[in-house]
Amino acid sequence: NWCCPPGRRVQSSRLGPTPPRLLTEEEYRLQGEEETRKALAELRSFCQSPEFSAWTTVSRIQSPKRFADFVGGASHVTPDEVFVHEREFGLESLFIDEQLFEEDDEEEEEEDVNDSFAG
């Protein structure tokens, strides 16, 4: 009680719980990578366990060799898939997005100027 005055305790209980701290983009990216690594390791482990029906699974998937390579430790994505992802979501896509937003901003400014002359 000596470290927290009674009035302060009442005030904080009225405000409710404090919202969680939001992650930075870098923390979000790192957490995503770590959780993906954990989930892939868990999936590999399950696929190697006795209760996993390999034949049933292999008969249902399009690329059994790729699946077998994954279970054996290979990457879950191909170099081509990485390239496409980087093109769509990497730095190159950010540059393209910036250009698109700049064009949109310019068009909006032109519309605003035209509206002011029309009025």
Buried (B, 14 or more C-beta within 10 A) or exposed (E): EEEEEEEEEEEEEEEEEEEEEEEEEEEEEEEEEEEEEEEEEEEBEEBEEEEEEEEEEEEEEEEEEBBBEBBEEEEBEEEEEEEEEEEEEEEEEEEEEEEEEEEEEEEEEEEEEEEEEEE
